[in-house]
Amino acid sequence: MRRNDAFRTALAGLLAMAAAIGIGRFVYTPIVPAMIVALGLSRSAAGLIASANFVGYLLGALVAAWPNLPGSRRAWLFGSLAVSGLTTAGMGLVHTMGAFVLLRFAGGSASAVVLVLASAIVLEHLAQARRAALSSLHFAGVGCGIVASAALVAGLQVGGQDWSSLWEASGIVSIGATAAVAVLLPQSVRLTRRTVQQGSWRADPALIRLAVAYGLFGFGYVITATFLALIVRTTPSIGGLELVIWVVFGLAAAPSVAMWAWIASRLGTIATFALACVVEACGVLASVAWPGEAGAFLSAILVGATFMGLTALGLVRARALAAGDPRRVLALMTSAFGLGQIVGPSFAGLLSDRFGSFAIPSTAAIVALLVAAGLVCLSPETAADSRAVPR
């Protein structure tokens, strides 16, 4: 692969992640406060809509892992990107709970397929081109998508647009990013069937512990990531800062993979994963224990700067532990992550409706993150793990 093709591949990965995850998954967070006000949604209903997205996310991960997935992987990637954009725009065209749940379910399925296939395609070909450092550009797409969608939502709200217009505009931007991915991703870049079929899949105890830790991480981050804007909006002293806080969240996420990869190259993947879990737990704590501007900004920075770093570190560690088909390992981790995400929003919404705050579910999230840190520390680090970290 030519060096220019490697950069184009990484840039295409950035845009794919921005469209399907940064916008398709995370744009719900800055829009949900407006939906709650306009539609009279309860927090438990808002949590259910978010959980539907993650149920779809789990299904999409399993589909992406299917060894006999028909057709080309590129076609699945672009089809899933299109579904993500269309379901995002479609959220602005419906007004019933059932329709919201169905659209978020479909969008979640599409986003997981994009995550698994785009990551497998991009990381494999960057490794072949000996440009593994560009993988940080690929993962930076999530933060870039969060920033772009937050800026879009803020601009439209300043212009007096309602919640439905926010969804429609976000979907249009996502579809535009999909078109750019189609132009940028070189035709020579594809996940070959030879790569998919060769090798055996080995699930040793260390990989199982890692998958459980990854699921706890999914539960631990998702409550703050889903409801941070609502937490800020319902705190009287900072009620107008929710979109600013969310932009900070995205800005912290964009360079986070490169930062945590640099730390992992010195401390090792396991120690760095555990450290990032502890830092993220501090960010979750700040969102509810320090109700003010400083606490909100600190939470956005700490959670934003860790969730994608933890995502990448977990995938890197899993690939080091298991031989063979990279999609199956990525899908195992994504499935565990998805289970944690499914439980988190509904759990948080129900308890918040009952007790009037997110303090109790956030405490559970903190415990989950600390347990995840302890689980990964039970496995010894190998030299192969450290070499696998993208630099």
C-alpha positions, 0 to 999 in steps of 0.5 A, spaced: 500 500 500 502 506 498 503 511 503 498 516 501 493 510 501 494 509 508 493 516 510 486 516 505 484 509 509 485 512 516 482 519 514 476 514 511 476 511 518 475 517 521 469 519 517 466 513 518 467 513 526 465 520 526 458 519 522 456 512 525 459 513 532 460 520 534 454 522 530 449 516 530 450 514 537 452 520 541 448 526 538 442 523 542 446 526 548 445 533 546 438 533 543 435 529 549 434 535 553 430 538 548 426 532 547 424 531 554 422 538 554 418 538 548 415 531 548 414 531 556 419 524 556 420 521 563 428 520 564 426 513 564 423 513 557 429 517 555 433 511 558 429 506 554 430 509 547 438 510 549 438 502 551 434 500 544 440 503 541 445 499 545 440 493 544 441 494 536 449 495 537 449 488 540 446 485 534 450 489 529 456 486 533 454 479 532 452 480 525 459 483 523 462 477 526 458 472 522 463 468 518 459 467 513 456 474 512 454 474 505 457 479 500 463 484 500 465 487 507 465 494 503 458 493 501 456 492 508 460 498 511 457 503 506 450 500 507 451 500 515 453 507 514 447 509 510 442 506 515 446 510 520 445 516 517 438 515 515 435 513 521 438 519 525 435 523 520 428 519 521 428 521 528 426 528 526 420 525 522 417 521 528 413 523 534 411 516 538 415 512 543 415 506 539 418 509 532 424 512 537 425 505 539 425 502 533 429 507 529 435 507 535 435 500 535 436 500 527 441 505 528 445 502 533 445 495 529 448 499 523 453 503 528 456 496 531 457 493 524 461 500 522 465 500 528 467 492 527 468 492 519 471 499 519 476 498 525 478 491 522 479 494 515 483 500 517 487 497 522 489 491 518 491 495 512 495 500 516 499 494 519 500 492 512 503 499 510 507 499 516 503 506 518 500 503 525 501 510 528 495 512 523 490 508 527 489 514 532 487 518 526 481 512 525 479 512 532 479 520 533 473 520 528 468 519 534 471 525 538 471 529 531 463 527 530 461 529 537 464 536 536 461 537 529 454 534 532 455 538 538 456 545 534 451 543 529 446 542 535 448 549 538 448 553 532 441 550 530 438 551 537 441 558 537 437 559 530 430 557 534 430 550 531 426 545 534 428 538 536 426 534 530 430 539 526 436 537 530 435 530 528 434 531 521 440 536 520 445 531 524 442 525 519 444 529 513 451 531 515 452 523 517 450 521 510 455 527 507 460 523 511 458 517 508 459 519 501 466 522 503 468 515 506 466 512 499 471 517 495 476 516 500 477 509 501 481 506 496 478 500 492 484 496 494 483 497 501 478 491 503 478 485 508 480 479 504 476 473 505 483 469 506 484 474 512 477 472 515 477 465 514 484 463 516 486 462 524 483 459 530 479 463 535 482 462 542 478 464 548 483 463 554 481 466 561 485 472 560 480 474 554 474 472 558 476 477 564 478 482 559 471 481 556 467 482 562 472 488 564 470 491 557 462 490 559 463 493 566 467 499 562 461 500 557 456 500 563 461 505 567 461 510 562 455 510 558 451 513 564 455 519 564 456 519 556 448 519 555 445 524 561 451 529 562 447 534 558 441 533 562 445 533 568 448 540 566 441 542 564 437 540 570 443 544 575 440 551 576 447 554 576 450 551 570 443 550 566 445 553 559 452 550 559 450 543 556 452 544 549 459 547 551 460 542 556 458 537 550 463 540 545 469 539 551 467 532 551 468 531 544 474 535 544 477 531 550 475 525 546 479 526 539 486 526 541 485 521 547 487 514 543 494 517 541 495 520 548 493 513 551 497 509 546 503 513 548 502 512 555 501 504 554 507 504 550 511 506 557 506 503 562 504 497 558 497 496 555 494 492 562 496 498 567 494 503 562 487 500 561 486 500 569 489 507 570 484 509 564 478 506 568 480 509 575 481 516 571 474 515 568 471 513 575 473 520 577 470 523 571 463 520 573 464 522 580 465 529 578 458 529 574 454 528 581 459 530 587 461 537 584 454 540 582 457 546 578 461 549 573 468 546 575 465 539 576 461 539 569 467 541 565 472 536 569 467 530 568 467 532 561 474 532 560 476 526 564 470 521 561 471 524 554 479 523 554 478 516 557 472 512 553 475 512 546 482 510 549 479 505 553 475 502 547 482 502 543 486 499 549 481 494 550 481 492 542 488 492 542 489 487 548 484 482 545 487 482 539 494 480 542 490 475 546 487 471 541 489 469 534 485 468 528 479 472 525 480 479 527 472 480 526 470 475 531 475 478 537 472 485 535 465 482 535 466 479 542 469 485 545 463 489 542 458 485 544 460 485 551 461 492 551 454 493 548 451 489 554 454 494 559 451 499 555 444 496 554 443 496 562 446 503 563 441 508 561 435 504 563 438 503 569 440 510 570 433 513 568 429 509 572 433 510 578 433 518 576 426 518 576 425 515 583 430 519 587 430 525 583 438 525 581 443 521 577 447 520 584 445 512 585 446 510 578 453 514 577 455 510 584 454 504 581 458 506 574 464 508 579 464 501 582 463 498 575 469 501 573 474 500 579 472 492 578 474 493 571 480 496 573 482 490 578 480 484 573 485 486 567 490 487 573 489 479 574 492 478 567 500 478 566 502 483 561 507 480 555 512 483 550 507 482 545 501 486 548 506 492 548 508 491 541 501 491 539 499 498 542 499 503 536 504 509 536 
